[in-house]
């Protein structure tokens, strides 16, 4: 693990260790009104002049669209980059660079600490127009930031409809940064990628094909496995493609992740199921190819014996936004159709 927040800590943090935020951010003390109570609901979308957006903990009113933005969650970093906004500071750029290469940040981007423990002084010293934080950020830290800078609090995801929440998040950030037109373009690109991906699956005779998605880690000789249910971000993107997820239960309310072990995978009995997984050489390597290579249960699983195990390309953040979603569509279509073999 890295001395700073390790990648596994990042995965644990986004896996549902959410902490309620008790104090609204600077500019968010106004109670939500009937006109704007859903994240993504806003006033007009000017590229200049005042703008108000609705977060999970109240409204944020800005004198002008934010130009100097600090992001305290990797998914939000990817989102603002997709909108053409380079953050002046972010949480753990080193870790982000290991896990999210589809949306790189400039090396000059200031490091403001950990995603769950940012340096409040470092954030304030950048004089941001807006800080974008997750509901996973401890309430005390959010309160400290709110005394210094405007803070927009959003969820990292919503397992009830991850793609819809992705859309609301991009829309909200587009409004907050005066890039609403760009937000519409980003979402249109995602829709176009889904359409082309479905066409490719259909042409290969793989429409509604079975898959599962996982990540994992090796600790003390044991591989722990996390399954991506339909409530996960990647599970929802695959559902948009029309694929059939063979792991449907046990996901948490935010990120749709379910914990199991190798023995638990025996529930997936269809040898035609494509088992997709995430690994990262910067965080201990490949727990499936290395950690399970001599495991008898693993080797006898129907989809393993059939050769239907695929590691998706590194650098696609599992809790990202439209940029990672587009890259994931390409990865899934290549894995399921065999065009990436």
C-alpha positions as CSV (number, residue, x, y, z in Angstrom):
1,X,0.0,0.0,0.0
2,X,1.1,3.5,-0.7
3,X,2.1,5.8,2.2
4,X,-0.7,8.1,1.2
5,X,-4.2,6.7,0.8
6,X,-3.8,3.4,-1.0
7,X,-5.9,2.3,-3.9
8,X,-7.6,-0.3,-1.8
9,X,-8.5,2.4,0.7
10,X,-10.0,4.3,-2.2
11,X,-12.1,1.3,-3.1
12,X,-13.2,0.8,0.5
13,X,-14.1,4.5,0.8
14,X,-16.3,4.5,-2.2
15,X,-17.9,1.2,-1.3
16,X,-20.3,2.7,1.1
17,X,-18.6,4.2,4.1
18,X,-20.8,7.2,3.7
19,X,-21.0,9.7,6.6
20,X,-23.9,12.1,6.9
21,X,-22.9,15.7,6.5
22,X,-24.5,17.8,9.3
23,X,-23.4,21.3,8.4
24,X,-24.2,22.8,5.0
25,X,-21.5,24.3,2.9
26,X,-20.8,28.0,2.5
27,X,-23.5,29.3,0.3
28,X,-25.6,26.1,1.0
29,X,-27.3,27.2,4.2
30,X,-30.6,27.8,2.4
31,X,-33.0,25.0,2.8
32,X,-34.0,23.2,-0.5
33,X,-37.1,24.7,-2.0
34,X,-39.8,22.9,-4.0
35,X,-38.4,24.4,-7.2
36,X,-35.0,22.7,-6.8
37,X,-34.7,19.8,-4.5
38,X,-33.0,17.2,-6.7
39,X,-29.3,17.3,-7.5
40,X,-29.2,18.5,-11.0
41,X,-32.1,20.9,-10.6
42,X,-30.7,24.4,-11.1
43,X,-31.6,27.9,-12.0
44,X,-30.7,29.0,-15.6
45,X,-27.4,27.8,-17.1
46,X,-25.5,30.9,-17.8
47,X,-21.8,31.0,-18.8
48,X,-21.5,34.1,-16.7
49,X,-23.4,35.7,-13.9
50,X,-25.0,34.1,-10.8
51,X,-25.8,30.4,-10.8
52,X,-27.4,28.2,-8.2
53,X,-27.2,24.4,-8.1
54,X,-28.7,21.8,-5.8
55,X,-26.4,19.4,-4.0
56,X,-27.2,16.6,-1.6
57,X,-26.8,18.9,1.4
58,X,-28.5,22.0,0.1
59,X,-28.1,24.7,-2.6
60,X,-24.9,26.3,-3.6
61,X,-25.2,29.9,-4.9
62,X,-22.3,31.4,-6.8
63,X,-21.8,34.9,-8.1
64,X,-20.5,33.4,-11.3
65,X,-19.9,30.0,-12.7
66,X,-16.9,28.4,-11.0
67,X,-13.6,28.5,-12.8
68,X,-11.2,27.5,-10.0
69,X,-12.5,24.1,-8.9
70,X,-11.1,21.6,-6.3
71,X,-12.3,18.0,-6.5
72,X,-12.2,15.7,-3.4
73,X,-13.3,12.5,-5.1
74,X,-11.8,10.9,-8.2
75,X,-15.1,10.5,-10.0
76,X,-15.7,14.3,-9.8
77,X,-12.2,15.0,-11.0
78,X,-13.0,12.9,-14.1
79,X,-16.3,14.7,-14.5
80,X,-14.9,18.2,-14.5
81,X,-12.2,17.2,-16.9
82,X,-14.8,15.9,-19.3
83,X,-16.4,19.3,-19.1
84,X,-13.2,21.0,-20.1
85,X,-12.4,22.3,-16.6
86,X,-9.0,21.4,-15.2
87,X,-9.1,21.4,-11.4
88,X,-6.7,23.7,-9.6
89,X,-6.4,21.0,-6.9
90,X,-7.6,17.5,-6.2
91,X,-7.4,14.7,-3.7
92,X,-4.6,12.2,-4.2
93,X,-3.5,12.8,-7.8
94,X,-0.9,10.1,-7.5
95,X,-3.6,7.4,-6.8
96,X,-5.9,8.9,-9.4
97,X,-3.1,8.6,-12.0
98,X,-2.7,4.9,-11.1
99,X,-6.4,4.1,-11.4
100,X,-7.8,6.6,-14.0
101,X,-5.8,7.0,-17.1
102,X,-8.7,7.7,-19.5
103,X,-9.0,11.2,-18.1
104,X,-5.4,12.3,-17.0
105,X,-4.8,15.4,-15.0
106,X,-1.9,17.7,-15.5
107,X,1.1,17.1,-13.3
108,X,0.8,20.7,-12.1
109,X,-2.5,20.0,-10.4
110,X,-2.1,20.6,-6.6
111,X,-2.4,17.7,-4.2
112,X,-4.7,18.6,-1.3
113,X,-4.5,15.4,0.6
114,X,-6.6,12.3,0.9
115,X,-10.1,11.9,-0.5
116,X,-11.4,11.1,3.0
117,X,-8.9,13.4,4.8
118,X,-8.1,16.5,2.7
119,X,-5.9,19.3,4.0
120,X,-8.3,22.1,4.6
121,X,-5.6,24.7,4.6
122,X,-4.2,23.5,1.3
123,X,-7.7,23.6,-0.2
124,X,-8.3,27.2,1.0
125,X,-4.9,28.4,-0.1
126,X,-5.9,27.7,-3.7
127,X,-8.8,30.2,-3.4
128,X,-11.3,27.9,-5.2
129,X,-14.6,29.2,-6.5
130,X,-16.0,25.8,-5.7
131,X,-15.1,22.6,-3.9
132,X,-16.8,19.4,-5.1
133,X,-17.0,16.8,-2.3
134,X,-18.7,13.4,-1.8
135,X,-21.2,12.5,0.9
136,X,-18.5,10.0,1.9
137,X,-16.4,12.9,3.3
138,X,-16.6,13.0,7.1
139,X,-19.0,15.6,8.3
140,X,-16.4,17.4,10.4
141,X,-14.2,17.9,7.4
142,X,-17.0,19.2,5.3
143,X,-17.9,21.6,8.1
144,X,-14.3,22.9,8.2
145,X,-14.3,23.5,4.5
146,X,-17.7,25.1,4.5
147,X,-16.3,27.9,6.8
148,X,-13.8,28.8,4.1
149,X,-15.1,28.0,0.6
150,X,-18.3,27.1,-1.2
151,X,-18.8,23.3,-1.1
152,X,-21.0,21.3,-3.4
153,X,-21.8,17.9,-1.9
154,X,-22.8,15.1,-4.2
155,X,-23.1,11.3,-3.9
156,X,-20.4,9.2,-5.5
157,X,-23.2,7.1,-7.0
158,X,-26.7,5.9,-6.4
159,X,-27.4,2.1,-6.7
160,X,-31.0,2.7,-7.4
161,X,-30.1,4.1,-10.8
162,X,-26.3,4.8,-11.3
163,X,-26.6,6.0,-14.9
164,X,-29.3,8.5,-14.1
165,X,-27.2,9.8,-11.2
166,X,-24.2,10.1,-13.5
167,X,-26.3,12.2,-15.8
168,X,-27.5,14.4,-12.9
169,X,-24.0,14.8,-11.7
170,X,-22.6,15.9,-15.0
171,X,-25.6,18.2,-15.5
172,X,-25.1,19.8,-12.1
173,X,-21.3,20.3,-12.6
174,X,-22.0,21.7,-16.0
175,X,-24.3,24.3,-14.5
176,X,-21.9,25.1,-11.7
177,X,-19.0,25.7,-14.1
178,X,-20.8,27.3,-17.0
179,X,-20.3,24.4,-19.2
180,X,-23.9,23.2,-19.6
181,X,-23.6,22.8,-23.4
182,X,-20.5,20.7,-22.9
183,X,-22.4,18.5,-20.4
184,X,-25.0,17.8,-23.0
185,X,-22.4,16.8,-25.5
186,X,-20.7,14.5,-23.1
187,X,-24.0,12.7,-22.3
188,X,-24.8,12.5,-26.0
189,X,-21.4,10.9,-26.6
190,X,-22.3,8.3,-24.0
191,X,-25.6,7.5,-25.6
192,X,-24.0,7.2,-29.0
193,X,-21.4,4.8,-27.6
194,X,-24.1,2.6,-26.0
195,X,-26.0,2.5,-29.4
196,X,-22.8,1.5,-31.3
197,X,-21.9,-1.1,-28.6
198,X,-25.4,-2.7,-28.8
199,X,-25.0,-2.9,-32.6
200,X,-21.6,-4.6,-32.2
201,X,-23.0,-7.1,-29.7
202,X,-26.0,-7.9,-31.9
203,X,-23.8,-8.3,-34.9
204,X,-21.7,-10.8,-33.0
205,X,-24.7,-12.7,-31.8
206,X,-24.1,-11.6,-28.2
207,X,-27.1,-9.4,-27.5
208,X,-28.2,-10.1,-23.9
209,X,-25.1,-12.2,-23.3
210,X,-24.3,-13.2,-19.7
211,X,-21.5,-11.6,-17.7
212,X,-20.3,-10.9,-14.2
213,X,-18.0,-8.1,-13.0
214,X,-15.6,-8.1,-10.1
215,X,-12.6,-6.7,-8.4
216,X,-10.6,-8.2,-5.6
217,X,-7.5,-8.2,-3.5
218,X,-5.1,-10.7,-2.0
219,X,-4.4,-10.5,1.7
220,X,-2.7,-13.1,3.9
221,X,-3.0,-15.6,1.1
222,X,-6.7,-15.2,0.7
223,X,-8.5,-13.5,-2.2
224,X,-11.5,-11.3,-1.3
225,X,-13.9,-10.7,-4.2
226,X,-16.3,-7.8,-4.8
227,X,-19.1,-8.3,-7.3
228,X,-20.6,-5.5,-9.3
229,X,-24.4,-5.9,-9.1
230,X,-26.9,-4.1,-11.5
231,X,-26.8,-1.3,-8.9
232,X,-23.1,-0.7,-9.6
233,X,-21.9,1.9,-12.0
234,X,-20.3,-0.7,-14.3
235,X,-23.3,-3.0,-13.9
236,X,-25.7,-0.2,-15.0
237,X,-23.6,0.6,-18.0
238,X,-23.6,-3.1,-19.0
239,X,-27.4,-3.1,-18.5
240,X,-27.7,-0.2,-20.9
241,X,-25.9,-2.4,-23.4
242,X,-28.6,-5.1,-22.8
243,X,-26.2,-7.6,-21.2
244,X,-27.4,-10.0,-18.5
245,X,-25.7,-9.7,-15.1
246,X,-25.5,-13.0,-13.3
247,X,-24.8,-11.5,-9.9
248,X,-27.8,-9.5,-8.9
249,X,-27.9,-9.5,-5.1
250,X,-26.1,-8.1,-2.1
251,X,-25.1,-4.7,-3.4
252,X,-24.8,-1.7,-1.0
253,X,-27.2,1.3,-1.5
254,X,-24.6,3.6,-2.9
255,X,-22.2,1.7,-5.1
256,X,-24.0,-1.6,-5.7
257,X,-21.1,-3.8,-4.5
258,X,-21.4,-7.2,-3.0
259,X,-18.7,-9.1,-1.1
260,X,-18.0,-12.8,-1.6
261,X,-15.2,-15.3,-1.9
262,X,-14.0,-17.9,-4.4
263,X,-16.5,-20.4,-3.0
264,X,-19.3,-17.9,-3.5
265,X,-18.5,-17.8,-7.2
266,X,-19.8,-21.3,-7.6
267,X,-23.3,-19.8,-7.8
268,X,-22.4,-18.7,-11.4
269,X,-23.0,-22.0,-13.2
270,X,-23.3,-20.9,-16.8
271,X,-20.0,-21.6,-18.6
272,X,-20.9,-19.1,-21.2
273,X,-20.8,-16.2,-18.7
274,X,-18.0,-13.8,-19.3
275,X,-16.3,-13.0,-16.0
276,X,-14.8,-9.5,-16.2
277,X,-12.6,-8.1,-13.5
278,X,-10.5,-5.1,-12.6
279,X,-6.9,-5.3,-11.4
280,X,-4.1,-2.8,-11.1
281,X,-0.4,-3.5,-11.1
282,X,0.2,-0.4,-9.0
283,X,-1.9,-1.9,-6.1
284,X,-0.5,-5.4,-5.7
285,X,-1.0,-6.8,-9.1
286,X,-3.6,-9.3,-10.3
287,X,-5.4,-11.2,-7.5
288,X,-7.3,-13.4,-10.0
289,X,-4.5,-14.5,-12.4
290,X,-1.9,-14.7,-9.7
291,X,-3.7,-15.2,-6.4
292,X,-6.0,-17.9,-7.7
293,X,-3.8,-19.6,-10.2
294,X,-3.4,-22.7,-8.0
295,X,-6.9,-22.5,-6.4
296,X,-8.8,-25.7,-7.2
297,X,-12.2,-24.2,-6.7
298,X,-11.4,-21.3,-9.0
299,X,-10.0,-23.6,-11.7
300,X,-13.1,-25.7,-11.7
301,X,-15.6,-22.9,-12.0
302,X,-17.5,-23.4,-15.3
303,X,-16.6,-20.0,-16.8
304,X,-13.0,-20.4,-15.8
305,X,-12.7,-23.8,-17.3
306,X,-14.4,-22.5,-20.5
307,X,-11.8,-19.7,-20.7
308,X,-14.3,-16.9,-20.2
309,X,-12.3,-14.8,-17.8
310,X,-11.2,-11.3,-19.0
311,X,-9.3,-8.6,-17.2
312,X,-10.5,-5.2,-18.5
313,X,-7.9,-2.7,-19.5
314,X,-6.3,-0.8,-16.7
315,X,-7.1,2.9,-16.1
316,X,-10.9,2.8,-16.3
317,X,-12.2,4.1,-13.0
318,X,-14.9,1.9,-11.6
319,X,-16.7,4.8,-10.0
320,X,-16.1,7.4,-12.7
321,X,-18.3,9.3,-15.0
322,X,-19.1,9.3,-18.8
323,X,-15.5,9.1,-19.8
324,X,-14.9,5.9,-17.9
325,X,-18.3,4.7,-19.0
326,X,-17.4,5.1,-22.7
327,X,-14.1,3.3,-22.2
328,X,-15.9,0.5,-20.3
329,X,-18.4,0.0,-23.1
330,X,-15.4,-0.6,-25.5
331,X,-13.8,-3.0,-23.0
332,X,-17.0,-5.0,-22.4
333,X,-17.9,-5.3,-26.1
334,X,-14.4,-6.5,-26.9
335,X,-14.4,-9.0,-24.1
336,X,-17.8,-10.4,-24.7
337,X,-17.5,-10.6,-28.5
338,X,-13.9,-11.8,-28.4
339,X,-12.7,-8.9,-30.6
340,X,-10.2,-7.9,-27.9
341,X,-8.6,-11.3,-27.5
